[in-house]
Amino acid sequence: MTIKVNPLSLSSVKEAEKKIRDYQKTLETKTAEYLQRLTDEGLLRAVDLVPVYHGGAVNSITGYVEGNRGIIKAGGYCAFIEFGTGVKGESSPHPSADYMAAMKWAYNVGTTIFTTKDGRTGWFFPADDGTWKFTEGMPSRPFMYETALYLKSEYKRIAKEIFNGQG
């Protein structure tokens, strides 16, 4: 918002004061709209980027506004998708070193991990067809991290649309 004022004109100063007061009245509404818009766009982006398309992962992603925060959560096994698991996850780690320091639990730990005769390290899991499958884990597919990067690249544009009356 741009307000031009002639400091030598009392009517110009009074008009500028009125415009500022009017704008101030809209700030609470615009701030709530901005927070909701960021949350909605983040939710849509996360759902679009999650690389597993059956219901469990997609349906666990939620977004809502609580107080003065927009929250986007991915539940279920989304942490395993985000950070990877096993040998494959360890060899293709999450791009954020900050998160990886706390995520060592996802790689080759636990009593069910073993090395096969041919040298593969992993575990067996029950498949939907009633058989057992062997896995070495899965690589990191950081869809929530990418969602955060997207919002970081878009927040100024969205703010301009909302606070400058273009959206």
Secondary structure, DSSP 8 states (H G I E B T S, - for coil): ------TT-HHHHHHHHHHHHHHHHHHHHHHHHHHHHHHHHHHHHHHHH-S--SHHHHHHEEEEEETTEEEEEE-TTHHHHHH-EHHHHHHS--S-HHHHTT-GGGSS-STT-EE-TTS-EEEEEE-TTSSEEEE-EE----HHHHHHHHHHHHHHHHHHHHHTT--
